[in-house]
Amino acid sequence: MTDLNRAIALYHDLLDDETARASHELLEEQQQRRGLFFGARPLCTVLRPRFLTHEQYRFLQRAIGAVMPAFAKLHAIALRDAQFRAQFMLADWEEKLVTMPMPYRASSPMARMDAFFVPQTNELKFTEYNAETPAGNSYNDALGDIMFGSPIMRKFERRYEVRPLPGKHHVLHALNESYRQWGGRERMRICILDWKDVPTYSEFVQFDRYFKEQGYECVIADPRECEYRDGKFYAYPAHGSGPPLQANVIYKRVLITELIKRGGLDHPVVRAVKDHAVCMVNPFHCKILHRKTSFAVISDEANRELFSEDEAQAIEQFIPWTRRVAERFTVYRGRRVDLLPWIAQNREQFVLKPADEYGGKGIVLGWTVTPDEWNQALSAALNAPTIVQQRVTVPSEPYPSFADGHVQVTDRMLDTNPYIWYGEYASSCLTRLSTAALLNVTAGGGSTVPTFVIEER
Protein backbone atom coordinates (compact mmCIF):
# COMPACT_ATOMS: atom_id res chain seq x y z
CA MET A 1 0.00 0.00 0.00
CA THR A 2 1.37 3.42 -0.95
CA ASP A 3 2.42 5.65 1.96
CA LEU A 4 1.17 9.15 1.09
CA ASN A 5 3.36 10.98 3.59
CA ARG A 6 6.48 9.23 2.34
CA ALA A 7 5.61 10.13 -1.25
CA ILE A 8 5.13 13.80 -0.35
CA ALA A 9 8.40 13.85 1.58
CA LEU A 10 10.29 12.35 -1.37
CA TYR A 11 8.78 14.91 -3.77
CA HIS A 12 9.96 17.75 -1.54
CA ASP A 13 13.41 16.20 -1.11
CA LEU A 14 13.79 16.06 -4.89
CA LEU A 15 12.81 19.71 -5.21
CA ASP A 16 16.17 21.44 -4.84
CA ASP A 17 16.41 25.16 -5.60
CA GLU A 18 17.50 24.65 -9.21
CA THR A 19 14.68 22.20 -9.97
CA ALA A 20 12.20 24.42 -8.14
CA ARG A 21 13.24 27.47 -10.16
CA ALA A 22 12.83 25.61 -13.45
CA SER A 23 9.47 24.15 -12.40
CA HIS A 24 8.26 27.56 -11.18
CA GLU A 25 9.26 29.29 -14.42
CA LEU A 26 7.50 26.59 -16.46
CA LEU A 27 4.34 26.92 -14.33
CA GLU A 28 4.24 30.70 -14.72
CA GLU A 29 4.98 30.64 -18.45
CA GLN A 30 2.46 27.92 -19.23
CA GLN A 31 -0.32 29.50 -17.16
CA GLN A 32 0.25 32.74 -19.03
CA ARG A 33 0.28 30.94 -22.38
CA ARG A 34 -2.88 28.93 -21.63
CA GLY A 35 -4.83 31.69 -19.88
CA LEU A 36 -5.04 29.84 -16.57
CA PHE A 37 -6.19 32.77 -14.50
CA PHE A 38 -9.09 33.52 -12.21
CA GLY A 39 -9.60 37.13 -13.20
CA ALA A 40 -6.03 38.49 -12.99
CA ARG A 41 -4.70 35.86 -10.55
CA PRO A 42 -2.90 32.71 -11.68
CA LEU A 43 -4.81 29.59 -10.69
CA CYS A 44 -1.85 27.71 -9.28
CA THR A 45 0.94 29.13 -7.12
CA VAL A 46 2.53 25.95 -5.73
CA LEU A 47 4.87 23.37 -7.23
CA ARG A 48 3.21 20.13 -6.14
CA PRO A 49 -0.03 18.55 -7.29
CA ARG A 50 -2.45 16.98 -4.83
CA PHE A 51 -1.65 13.32 -4.34
CA LEU A 52 -4.14 10.61 -3.45
CA THR A 53 -3.39 6.93 -3.15
CA HIS A 54 -5.48 4.48 -5.12
CA GLU A 55 -7.18 3.36 -1.90
CA GLN A 56 -8.06 6.93 -0.92
CA TYR A 57 -9.50 7.73 -4.33
CA ARG A 58 -11.60 4.58 -4.30
CA PHE A 59 -12.84 5.52 -0.81
CA LEU A 60 -14.03 8.89 -2.16
CA GLN A 61 -15.79 7.19 -5.05
CA ARG A 62 -17.52 4.67 -2.79
CA ALA A 63 -18.67 7.46 -0.48
CA ILE A 64 -20.23 9.32 -3.40
CA GLY A 65 -21.92 6.12 -4.52
CA ALA A 66 -23.33 5.67 -1.02
CA VAL A 67 -24.89 9.13 -0.57
CA MET A 68 -26.14 9.92 -4.07
CA PRO A 69 -29.14 7.53 -3.96
CA ALA A 70 -30.40 9.47 -0.93
CA PHE A 71 -30.08 12.80 -2.76
CA ALA A 72 -31.83 11.32 -5.80
CA LYS A 73 -34.66 10.13 -3.57
CA LEU A 74 -35.08 13.62 -2.13
CA HIS A 75 -35.22 15.12 -5.60
CA ALA A 76 -37.80 12.65 -6.85
CA ILE A 77 -40.08 13.28 -3.86
CA ALA A 78 -39.65 17.05 -4.15
CA LEU A 79 -40.70 17.02 -7.81
CA ARG A 80 -44.02 15.36 -7.09
CA ASP A 81 -44.84 16.74 -3.62
CA ALA A 82 -45.06 20.53 -3.22
CA GLN A 83 -45.46 20.27 0.55
CA PHE A 84 -42.26 18.28 0.88
CA ARG A 85 -40.52 20.60 -1.58
CA ALA A 86 -41.23 23.52 0.75
CA GLN A 87 -38.39 22.26 2.99
CA PHE A 88 -35.92 23.41 0.33
CA MET A 89 -37.21 26.98 0.68
CA LEU A 90 -37.36 27.73 -3.04
CA ALA A 91 -38.23 31.20 -4.25
CA ASP A 92 -41.50 31.68 -6.13
CA TRP A 93 -39.74 31.95 -9.48
CA GLU A 94 -37.80 28.77 -8.73
CA GLU A 95 -41.08 26.98 -8.05
CA LYS A 96 -42.26 27.89 -11.55
CA LEU A 97 -39.09 26.56 -13.16
CA VAL A 98 -38.79 23.26 -11.28
CA THR A 99 -42.39 22.31 -12.02
CA MET A 100 -41.64 22.21 -15.76
CA PRO A 101 -41.32 18.68 -17.22
CA MET A 102 -37.91 17.07 -16.60
CA PRO A 103 -36.03 17.09 -19.93
CA TYR A 104 -33.91 14.00 -19.21
CA ARG A 105 -33.26 11.49 -16.46
CA ALA A 106 -30.61 13.21 -14.32
CA SER A 107 -31.36 16.56 -12.69
CA SER A 108 -27.60 17.24 -12.61
CA PRO A 109 -25.72 15.34 -15.34
CA MET A 110 -22.61 17.17 -14.15
CA ALA A 111 -22.06 18.14 -10.52
CA ARG A 112 -19.44 18.46 -7.80
CA MET A 113 -19.51 17.57 -4.13
CA ASP A 114 -17.35 19.85 -2.01
CA ALA A 115 -15.82 18.08 0.95
CA PHE A 116 -13.07 17.84 3.55
CA PHE A 117 -11.10 14.61 3.67
CA VAL A 118 -8.60 13.66 6.38
CA PRO A 119 -6.59 10.73 4.93
CA GLN A 120 -4.97 9.81 8.24
CA THR A 121 -8.34 8.97 9.82
CA ASN A 122 -10.52 8.49 6.71
CA GLU A 123 -12.81 11.23 8.03
CA LEU A 124 -14.81 12.56 5.09
CA LYS A 125 -17.57 15.15 5.26
CA PHE A 126 -19.47 16.54 2.28
CA THR A 127 -20.36 20.16 3.03
CA GLU A 128 -21.90 21.49 -0.21
CA TYR A 129 -23.39 20.00 -3.37
CA ASN A 130 -22.68 22.07 -6.46
CA ALA A 131 -25.49 20.61 -8.53
CA GLU A 132 -25.80 23.58 -10.89
CA THR A 133 -22.54 24.89 -12.39
CA PRO A 134 -19.54 22.80 -11.30
CA ALA A 135 -16.54 24.67 -12.69
CA GLY A 136 -12.89 23.74 -12.94
CA ASN A 137 -12.74 20.63 -15.13
CA SER A 138 -10.76 22.18 -17.96
CA TYR A 139 -8.56 24.16 -15.58
CA ASN A 140 -7.75 20.91 -13.77
CA ASP A 141 -6.82 19.14 -17.00
CA ALA A 142 -4.59 21.99 -18.16
CA LEU A 143 -2.79 22.29 -14.82
CA GLY A 144 -2.27 18.54 -14.86
CA ASP A 145 -0.60 18.78 -18.28
CA ILE A 146 1.74 21.48 -16.97
CA MET A 147 2.64 19.56 -13.83
CA PHE A 148 3.43 16.45 -15.88
CA GLY A 149 5.88 18.46 -17.96
CA SER A 150 7.71 19.98 -14.99
CA PRO A 151 11.32 19.03 -14.17
CA ILE A 152 10.39 17.84 -10.70
CA MET A 153 7.83 15.37 -12.06
CA ARG A 154 10.51 13.87 -14.29
CA LYS A 155 12.43 12.93 -11.15
CA PHE A 156 9.41 11.85 -9.10
CA GLU A 157 8.01 9.50 -11.75
CA ARG A 158 11.11 7.34 -11.50
CA ARG A 159 9.81 6.18 -8.13
CA TYR A 160 6.04 6.56 -8.47
CA GLU A 161 3.40 5.80 -11.06
CA VAL A 162 1.33 8.98 -11.44
CA ARG A 163 -2.20 8.90 -12.91
CA PRO A 164 -4.12 12.05 -13.82
CA LEU A 165 -7.87 12.40 -13.33
CA PRO A 166 -9.05 14.18 -16.50
CA GLY A 167 -12.51 15.75 -16.48
CA LYS A 168 -13.42 17.79 -19.53
CA HIS A 169 -14.25 14.73 -21.65
CA HIS A 170 -16.84 13.85 -18.99
CA VAL A 171 -18.46 17.25 -19.63
CA LEU A 172 -18.69 16.48 -23.35
CA HIS A 173 -20.19 13.05 -22.65
CA ALA A 174 -22.73 14.54 -20.21
CA LEU A 175 -23.83 17.10 -22.81
CA ASN A 176 -24.16 14.43 -25.48
CA GLU A 177 -26.01 11.93 -23.28
CA SER A 178 -28.43 14.58 -22.01
CA TYR A 179 -29.06 15.86 -25.51
CA ARG A 180 -29.88 12.34 -26.77
CA GLN A 181 -32.29 11.73 -23.86
CA TRP A 182 -33.83 15.14 -24.55
CA GLY A 183 -34.60 13.91 -28.06
CA GLY A 184 -31.76 15.41 -30.08
CA ARG A 185 -30.82 13.62 -33.27
CA GLU A 186 -28.60 16.14 -35.05
CA ARG A 187 -24.99 16.75 -34.12
CA MET A 188 -24.64 19.04 -31.13
CA ARG A 189 -24.17 22.75 -31.74
CA ILE A 190 -23.02 24.04 -28.37
CA CYS A 191 -23.52 27.41 -26.72
CA ILE A 192 -21.33 27.98 -23.64
CA LEU A 193 -23.48 30.43 -21.71
CA ASP A 194 -22.32 32.94 -19.10
CA TRP A 195 -21.65 36.65 -18.68
CA LYS A 196 -18.67 37.76 -20.74
CA ASP A 197 -17.06 39.61 -17.81
CA VAL A 198 -16.90 36.70 -15.32
CA PRO A 199 -13.44 35.75 -13.96
CA THR A 200 -13.82 32.16 -15.21
CA TYR A 201 -14.12 33.23 -18.87
CA SER A 202 -10.70 31.75 -19.66
CA GLU A 203 -12.10 28.27 -18.92
CA PHE A 204 -14.86 28.81 -21.46
CA VAL A 205 -12.17 29.51 -24.06
CA GLN A 206 -10.54 26.18 -23.26
CA PHE A 207 -13.85 24.31 -23.56
CA ASP A 208 -14.64 26.13 -26.81
CA ARG A 209 -11.32 24.96 -28.24
CA TYR A 210 -11.84 21.41 -26.97
CA PHE A 211 -15.38 21.08 -28.35
CA LYS A 212 -14.24 22.35 -31.75
CA GLU A 213 -11.31 19.93 -31.76
CA GLN A 214 -13.86 17.16 -31.20
CA GLY A 215 -15.78 18.31 -34.28
CA TYR A 216 -18.62 20.33 -32.72
CA GLU A 217 -19.72 23.83 -33.61
CA CYS A 218 -19.47 26.02 -30.55
CA VAL A 219 -19.81 29.63 -29.43
CA ILE A 220 -19.27 31.39 -26.11
CA ALA A 221 -22.30 33.62 -25.58
CA ASP A 222 -23.48 36.18 -23.08
CA PRO A 223 -27.14 35.73 -22.02
CA ARG A 224 -27.73 39.35 -23.07
CA GLU A 225 -26.75 38.44 -26.63
CA CYS A 226 -29.11 35.53 -27.26
CA GLU A 227 -32.33 35.39 -29.25
CA TYR A 228 -35.28 33.02 -29.46
CA ARG A 229 -37.31 33.47 -32.61
CA ASP A 230 -39.28 31.28 -34.98
CA GLY A 231 -38.81 28.33 -32.64
CA LYS A 232 -35.01 28.48 -32.78
CA PHE A 233 -32.39 29.58 -30.26
CA TYR A 234 -29.55 31.82 -31.49
CA ALA A 235 -26.36 32.71 -29.63
CA TYR A 236 -24.03 35.53 -30.70
CA PRO A 237 -20.29 35.44 -29.94
CA ALA A 238 -19.63 37.18 -26.60
CA HIS A 239 -16.38 38.73 -27.83
CA GLY A 240 -15.71 39.62 -31.43
CA SER A 241 -18.03 39.60 -34.38
CA GLY A 242 -19.64 36.99 -36.53
CA PRO A 243 -23.00 35.40 -37.24
CA PRO A 244 -25.00 33.79 -34.45
CA LEU A 245 -24.95 30.04 -33.90
CA GLN A 246 -28.29 28.26 -34.01
CA ALA A 247 -27.53 26.19 -30.93
CA ASN A 248 -29.36 23.04 -29.93
CA VAL A 249 -27.40 22.54 -26.67
CA ILE A 250 -26.62 25.07 -23.94
CA TYR A 251 -23.67 24.27 -21.69
CA LYS A 252 -25.02 26.42 -18.89
CA ARG A 253 -22.36 28.10 -16.81
CA VAL A 254 -24.48 31.11 -15.89
CA LEU A 255 -26.15 30.82 -12.51
CA ILE A 256 -29.91 30.47 -12.79
CA THR A 257 -30.44 33.02 -10.03
CA GLU A 258 -28.40 35.63 -11.90
CA LEU A 259 -30.07 34.80 -15.21
CA ILE A 260 -33.54 35.35 -13.78
CA LYS A 261 -32.49 38.37 -11.73
CA ARG A 262 -31.15 40.13 -14.82
CA GLY A 263 -33.45 38.76 -17.50
CA GLY A 264 -36.62 37.58 -15.79
CA LEU A 265 -38.75 34.54 -16.56
CA ASP A 266 -39.34 35.87 -20.07
CA HIS A 267 -35.66 35.64 -20.99
CA PRO A 268 -35.00 33.98 -24.40
CA VAL A 269 -33.15 31.13 -22.69
CA VAL A 270 -36.08 30.38 -20.40
CA ARG A 271 -38.60 30.50 -23.22
CA ALA A 272 -36.48 28.33 -25.52
CA VAL A 273 -35.92 25.70 -22.84
CA LYS A 274 -39.59 25.73 -21.88
CA ASP A 275 -40.63 25.26 -25.53
CA HIS A 276 -38.18 22.36 -25.97
CA ALA A 277 -36.29 24.35 -28.61
CA VAL A 278 -32.89 23.88 -26.95
CA CYS A 279 -31.43 21.36 -24.51
CA MET A 280 -29.87 23.02 -21.46
CA VAL A 281 -27.40 21.23 -19.18
CA ASN A 282 -27.81 21.40 -16.23
CA PRO A 283 -31.59 21.99 -16.30
CA PHE A 284 -33.62 24.28 -14.04
CA HIS A 285 -34.53 21.27 -11.87
CA CYS A 286 -30.98 21.16 -10.52
CA LYS A 287 -31.88 24.09 -8.24
CA ILE A 288 -33.68 21.82 -5.78
CA LEU A 289 -30.56 19.95 -4.69
CA HIS A 290 -28.17 22.81 -5.43
CA ARG A 291 -29.64 24.90 -2.65
CA LYS A 292 -27.73 24.36 0.56
CA THR A 293 -31.02 23.56 2.25
CA SER A 294 -30.74 20.11 0.64
CA PHE A 295 -28.20 19.24 3.36
CA ALA A 296 -30.70 20.25 6.01
CA VAL A 297 -33.43 18.17 4.39
CA ILE A 298 -31.26 15.08 4.04
CA SER A 299 -29.91 15.19 7.60
CA ASP A 300 -33.07 16.24 9.49
CA GLU A 301 -34.46 13.55 11.79
CA ALA A 302 -37.94 14.41 10.49
CA ASN A 303 -37.02 12.78 7.15
CA ARG A 304 -35.22 9.71 8.50
CA GLU A 305 -38.00 7.29 7.50
CA LEU A 306 -37.46 8.12 3.82
CA PHE A 307 -34.13 6.34 3.70
CA SER A 308 -32.98 2.75 3.78
CA GLU A 309 -30.58 1.61 6.47
CA ASP A 310 -27.63 1.84 4.07
CA GLU A 311 -28.64 5.36 3.00
CA ALA A 312 -29.14 6.49 6.59
CA GLN A 313 -25.74 5.11 7.54
CA ALA A 314 -24.09 6.95 4.63
CA ILE A 315 -25.82 10.20 5.65
CA GLU A 316 -24.64 9.77 9.23
CA GLN A 317 -21.06 9.09 8.13
CA PHE A 318 -20.59 11.63 5.35
CA ILE A 319 -23.10 14.48 5.84
CA PRO A 320 -22.47 16.91 8.71
CA TRP A 321 -25.39 17.77 10.99
CA THR A 322 -27.28 20.56 9.19
CA ARG A 323 -30.55 22.38 9.89
CA ARG A 324 -32.50 25.29 8.46
CA VAL A 325 -32.22 28.28 10.79
CA ALA A 326 -35.66 28.63 12.38
CA GLU A 327 -37.39 28.73 15.74
CA ARG A 328 -37.83 25.02 16.39
CA PHE A 329 -36.73 22.05 18.43
CA THR A 330 -34.53 19.41 16.86
CA VAL A 331 -32.21 16.53 17.74
CA TYR A 332 -28.48 17.08 18.10
CA ARG A 333 -26.38 13.98 18.78
CA GLY A 334 -29.33 12.18 20.31
CA ARG A 335 -30.38 15.12 22.46
CA ARG A 336 -33.47 17.29 21.94
CA VAL A 337 -32.44 20.96 21.79
CA ASP A 338 -34.03 24.35 21.19
CA LEU A 339 -32.24 25.19 17.93
CA LEU A 340 -31.67 28.96 18.14
CA PRO A 341 -30.46 29.13 21.77
CA TRP A 342 -28.34 26.02 21.20
CA ILE A 343 -26.42 27.36 18.23
CA ALA A 344 -26.16 30.78 19.86
CA GLN A 345 -24.45 29.22 22.88
CA ASN A 346 -22.18 26.96 20.81
CA ARG A 347 -21.11 29.23 17.95
CA GLU A 348 -17.58 27.78 17.78
CA GLN A 349 -19.04 24.48 16.58
CA PHE A 350 -21.15 25.84 13.71
CA VAL A 351 -21.18 27.59 10.34
CA LEU A 352 -23.97 29.74 8.88
CA LYS A 353 -24.52 29.55 5.12
CA PRO A 354 -27.04 31.37 2.90
CA ALA A 355 -29.18 28.86 1.03
CA ASP A 356 -28.37 30.16 -2.44
CA GLU A 357 -25.03 31.92 -2.63
CA TYR A 358 -21.67 30.91 -4.07
CA GLY A 359 -17.99 31.76 -3.76
CA GLY A 360 -18.12 31.90 0.02
CA LYS A 361 -20.54 34.85 0.04
CA GLY A 362 -22.39 35.30 3.31
CA ILE A 363 -20.74 32.37 5.09
CA VAL A 364 -20.09 33.02 8.79
CA LEU A 365 -17.64 30.76 10.62
CA GLY A 366 -18.69 30.79 14.26
CA TRP A 367 -15.18 30.32 15.64
CA THR A 368 -13.87 33.40 13.76
CA VAL A 369 -16.41 35.97 15.03
CA THR A 370 -17.42 37.46 18.36
CA PRO A 371 -20.59 36.40 20.20
CA ASP A 372 -22.26 39.69 19.22
CA GLU A 373 -21.37 39.21 15.56
CA TRP A 374 -22.68 35.65 15.68
CA ASN A 375 -25.98 36.73 17.26
CA GLN A 376 -26.40 39.43 14.62
CA ALA A 377 -25.79 36.85 11.90
CA LEU A 378 -28.38 34.54 13.52
CA SER A 379 -30.95 37.34 13.59
CA ALA A 380 -30.34 38.07 9.91
CA ALA A 381 -30.59 34.35 9.12
CA LEU A 382 -34.18 34.28 10.36
CA ASN A 383 -35.14 36.70 7.58
CA ALA A 384 -33.52 34.85 4.66
CA PRO A 385 -33.19 31.12 3.87
CA THR A 386 -30.09 30.03 5.78
CA ILE A 387 -28.65 26.80 7.11
CA VAL A 388 -26.51 26.10 10.15
CA GLN A 389 -23.99 23.31 9.73
CA GLN A 390 -21.72 21.43 12.11
CA ARG A 391 -18.08 22.48 11.94
CA VAL A 392 -15.93 19.81 10.30
CA THR A 393 -12.23 19.04 10.47
CA VAL A 394 -10.22 20.97 7.89
CA PRO A 395 -7.01 19.09 6.99
CA SER A 396 -3.71 20.58 5.92
CA GLU A 397 -0.70 19.41 3.93
CA PRO A 398 2.72 20.89 3.17
CA TYR A 399 3.03 22.47 -0.29
CA PRO A 400 6.19 23.93 -1.85
CA SER A 401 6.48 27.23 -3.64
CA PHE A 402 9.42 29.18 -5.02
CA ALA A 403 10.19 32.63 -3.63
CA ASP A 404 13.29 34.75 -3.05
CA GLY A 405 15.39 32.18 -4.92
CA HIS A 406 14.54 29.25 -2.66
CA VAL A 407 12.00 26.51 -2.07
CA GLN A 408 9.54 27.38 0.66
CA VAL A 409 7.30 24.65 2.08
CA THR A 410 4.18 25.86 3.88
CA ASP A 411 1.25 23.99 5.41
CA ARG A 412 -1.95 24.85 3.56
CA MET A 413 -5.51 23.86 4.30
CA LEU A 414 -7.18 21.95 1.50
CA ASP A 415 -10.54 20.62 0.41
CA THR A 416 -11.45 17.61 -1.72
CA ASN A 417 -14.16 18.04 -4.35
CA PRO A 418 -15.00 15.02 -6.52
CA TYR A 419 -16.97 15.57 -9.70
CA ILE A 420 -20.18 13.56 -10.09
CA TRP A 421 -21.70 12.43 -13.36
CA TYR A 422 -25.43 11.78 -13.92
CA GLY A 423 -25.89 11.81 -10.14
CA GLU A 424 -24.37 8.32 -10.01
CA TYR A 425 -20.58 8.11 -9.85
CA ALA A 426 -17.50 10.21 -9.18
CA SER A 427 -14.58 10.73 -11.52
CA SER A 428 -11.94 13.49 -11.36
CA CYS A 429 -11.45 15.82 -8.42
CA LEU A 430 -10.90 19.52 -7.74
CA THR A 431 -8.53 20.48 -4.93
CA ARG A 432 -8.25 24.00 -3.52
CA LEU A 433 -5.56 25.21 -1.12
CA SER A 434 -5.63 28.14 1.24
CA THR A 435 -3.91 29.63 4.27
CA ALA A 436 -7.25 31.20 5.27
CA ALA A 437 -10.14 29.47 7.04
CA LEU A 438 -12.48 29.82 4.04
CA LEU A 439 -11.23 27.65 1.19
CA ASN A 440 -12.60 29.29 -1.91
CA VAL A 441 -10.74 30.72 -4.89
CA THR A 442 -13.71 32.95 -5.74
CA ALA A 443 -13.55 34.49 -2.28
CA GLY A 444 -10.19 36.03 -3.14
CA GLY A 445 -7.40 33.72 -2.06
CA GLY A 446 -5.90 30.31 -2.35
CA SER A 447 -4.68 28.15 -5.18
CA THR A 448 -6.00 25.36 -7.34
CA VAL A 449 -3.91 22.25 -7.95
CA PRO A 450 -4.53 19.18 -10.11
CA THR A 451 -5.23 15.92 -8.30
CA PHE A 452 -3.20 12.81 -9.20
CA VAL A 453 -3.50 9.22 -8.04
CA ILE A 454 -0.07 7.78 -7.21
CA GLU A 455 1.32 4.32 -6.60
CA GLU A 456 4.85 3.36 -5.62
CA ARG A 457 6.70 1.52 -8.37
C-alpha positions, 0 to 999 in steps of 0.5 A: 500500500502506498504511503502518502506521507512518504511520497510527499516527503520524497517529492519535496526532497527532490525539489532542490532550488535549481529544480524548483526554479525551473518548475516555477518558471514553467508553471508561470509561463504555461499558465500565461500561455494557456490563460489559466487565470481567475480574473487576474490571478494565476490559478496555481501558485505551488509546485506540487499537485495533490496526491491521493493513493489508489485506496483513498481515491476509491474511498471517495468514489464509494462514499459518493456512490453511497450518498447519491441515492439518498439525494436522488430520492429527495429530488424525486419526492420534491418534484411530485410533492409541493409540501415536501418541496417547501423544505428546500425553501425555493423562491416563487420563481424557482417553483415555476421553473422546477415544475416544468417537465424534466427534460432528461433522467438526471437533474444534474448530469454534471455536478461536484460535491465539495468536501473535507477529507482527512486521509490519516483517519478516513474522516470525510464530510461533504459540506456542499453539493454544487449541482448547478454549475460545477466549474474547474474541469478544464482548468484541472486538466490543463494544470495537470498537463503542466505539472506532468511536464515539470522538471520535478515530475521527471524525477518523481516518476522514477519512483512513483506511477502517477495517474491524472484524473481528467474531467473535460471529456466527462463534460462532453459526454454529459452534454451528449447523453443529455441531448440524446435523452432530450430527443436530439438527433442532429450533431450538437451545436453548443452554446457555452453560456455565461456573462462575458465579464466573469473571472472564469471566462478563460475556462470557457475559451478552453472548452470552446477549443476542446469542443471544436477539436472534437468536431462540434460547432461552438460559441461562447455567448453572453445571455444578453446576446441571445435570441429566441425566434421562430422556434429556434435559439440563437447565440451571438459570440460574446467577444468579437463579431460573426454570425449567431450560432443556431444552438441546440445545446446550452452548456449552462455556466451562468447561474440560474439566479443571476439569469432570472435576476437580470433577465426575468422569466421571459428571458429567451433562454427560459422561453427556448428551454420551456418550448423544448427548442434547446437542450440546457445542461444542467436543467432548471430542476438542478436548483432543488438539490443545489440549494444548501437547504438540501443538506438540512433536508437530508440530515433532518431527523424528520425525514429519517424514515425516507431512507434505507438503512444503508442510505441512513448510515451513509448520511450519518457518516458523510453528511455533517449535521445541518438544519434550516435556521428557524425557531424550532426544536430538533435533535443534536447527537441524540439530544433534543435541543431548542435550535436557536439558543443552542447554536447561539451558545455553541457558535464555535461548533457551527457555520452559517450559510445562505441557502443560495449563494456561491464563492463563500458569500455570506458564510459566517464561521462561528469560531472566527467571530465574536458572540455579538457578531454571531448573534447578529448573523443569527438574527439576519438568518431568520429573515432569509433562507439560511442553514446552520452546519456542524463544523468539520475538520479541515485538513492541511498538507505541506506544499512547496512554492518558489520565492526569493530564490529558494523553495519554501514549504508551507502547510496549507488547508485543503478541500477535496471536491469530486466531480459527479456524473449523472448523479451516479458516480465520481470521476476526477477531483478539484482540490483548492488550497488556502492559508485562510479558514475559508477555502474558496478561490472565488472568495479572493485567495488560495490556489487550485492544484490538479489531483493525481492518483499515485502508486509506488513503483 
